Amino acid sequence: MENIPTWTCVVALALRDGKGRWLMHRRPADKHHGGLWEFPGGKVETGETPRNALVREIDEELGLVIEPAACAPVGFAEETSGEGRPPIVIMLYTSVWDGSGMGALEGGEIDWFTPEEAELLAKPPLDVALAAKLFAKGVI
Ligand SMILES: Nc1nc2c([nH]c(=O)n2[C@@H]2O[C@H](COP(=O)(O)OP(=O)(O)OP(=O)(O)O)[C@@H](O)[C@H]2O)c(=O)[nH]1
């Protein structure tokens, strides 16, 4: 029987630095949700666990090799309809990084924000929900 995907699993990382700021990625203008700020991450590929996909995406997108065990789940957010494509479900993890040497390797830009600043950024709807969940938990 053919396995037809009915939803798209996306993993993302809320990365915090030693000053309580959070890393956000601004998507390139020509992509879906272009110009909006998201938590870095991407789609889980066939055969991957969410955590392994997170490690791969963060390496590809930021050039950062994170320890799978150093990432903790925060929660998830889901689209109820994908408007012609499978709806997205995002699983958000969190981790800490106090080093440097990362970049937006696949385009767009990255920057660090306080929770107050991050709440004000233009974000896709799922990230509005995820940011509210993250900052309400007081992970800081
Ligand atoms: N990475 C990421 N994607 C998000 C977030 N919120 C959100 O709505 N999305 C959406 O989820 C989808 C993830 O796709 P992506 O383009 O980042 O994934 P990918 O790197 O595997 O891309 P590709 O297969 O298109 O090359 C996009 O439509 C993106 O806009 C988020 O916080 N992080």
The ligand as an SDF file (V2000), in Angstrom:
LIG
                    3D

 33 35  0  0  0  0  0  0  0  0999 V2000
   12.2560   25.6630   10.0220 N   0  0  0  0  0  0  0  0  0  0  0  0
   11.0910   26.1850   10.3890 C   0  0  0  0  0  0  0  0  0  0  0  0
   10.0420   26.1140    9.5260 N   0  0  0  0  0  0  0  0  0  0  0  0
    8.8850   26.6660    9.9320 C   0  0  0  0  0  0  0  0  0  0  0  0
    8.7500   27.2970   11.1910 C   0  0  0  0  0  0  0  0  0  0  0  0
    7.4710   27.7820   11.2920 N   0  0  0  0  0  0  0  0  0  0  0  0
    6.8210   27.4740   10.1350 C   0  0  0  0  0  0  0  0  0  0  0  0
    5.6680   27.7610    9.8350 O   0  0  0  0  0  0  0  0  0  0  0  0
    7.6920   26.7810    9.3080 N   0  0  0  0  0  0  0  0  0  0  0  0
    7.3690   26.3170    7.9630 C   0  0  0  0  0  0  0  0  0  0  0  0
    7.6480   24.9200    7.8680 O   0  0  0  0  0  0  0  0  0  0  0  0
    8.1920   24.6290    6.5730 C   0  0  0  0  0  0  0  0  0  0  0  0
    9.5900   24.0780    6.8060 C   0  0  0  0  0  0  0  0  0  0  0  0
   10.2280   24.0380    5.6370 O   0  0  0  0  0  0  0  0  0  0  0  0
   11.7720   24.4040    5.3990 P   0  0  0  0  0  0  0  0  0  0  0  0
   11.8380   25.0340    4.0700 O   0  0  0  0  0  0  0  0  0  0  0  0
   12.3650   25.1540    6.5390 O   0  0  0  0  0  0  0  0  0  0  0  0
   12.3320   22.9500    5.4520 O   0  0  0  0  0  0  0  0  0  0  0  0
   13.5610   22.3470    4.6900 P   0  0  0  0  0  0  0  0  0  0  0  0
   14.7930   23.1070    5.0910 O   0  0  0  0  0  0  0  0  0  0  0  0
   13.5360   20.8780    4.9750 O   0  0  0  0  0  0  0  0  0  0  0  0
   13.2180   22.7700    3.2320 O   0  0  0  0  0  0  0  0  0  0  0  0
   13.0140   22.2740    1.7820 P   0  0  0  0  0  0  0  0  0  0  0  0
   12.6670   20.8170    1.7960 O   0  0  0  0  0  0  0  0  0  0  0  0
   11.8490   23.1510    1.3280 O   0  0  0  0  0  0  0  0  0  0  0  0
   14.2860   22.6370    1.1250 O   0  0  0  0  0  0  0  0  0  0  0  0
    8.2020   25.9540    5.8070 C   0  0  0  0  0  0  0  0  0  0  0  0
    6.9980   26.0920    5.0990 O   0  0  0  0  0  0  0  0  0  0  0  0
    8.2770   26.9610    6.9400 C   0  0  0  0  0  0  0  0  0  0  0  0
    7.8350   28.2510    6.5990 O   0  0  0  0  0  0  0  0  0  0  0  0
    9.8620   27.3430   12.0720 C   0  0  0  0  0  0  0  0  0  0  0  0
    9.8290   27.8750   13.1880 O   0  0  0  0  0  0  0  0  0  0  0  0
   11.0150   26.7830   11.6240 N   0  0  0  0  0  0  0  0  0  0  0  0
  1  2  1  0
  2  3  2  0
  2 33  1  0
  3  4  1  0
  4  5  2  0
  4  9  1  0
  5  6  1  0
  5 31  1  0
  6  7  1  0
  7  8  2  0
  7  9  1  0
  9 10  1  0
 10 11  1  0
 10 29  1  0
 11 12  1  0
 12 13  1  0
 12 27  1  0
 13 14  1  0
 14 15  1  0
 15 16  2  0
 15 17  1  0
 15 18  1  0
 18 19  1  0
 19 20  2  0
 19 21  1  0
 19 22  1  0
 22 23  1  0
 23 24  2  0
 23 25  1  0
 23 26  1  0
 27 28  1  0
 27 29  1  0
 29 30  1  0
 31 32  2  0
 31 33  1  0
M  END
$$$$
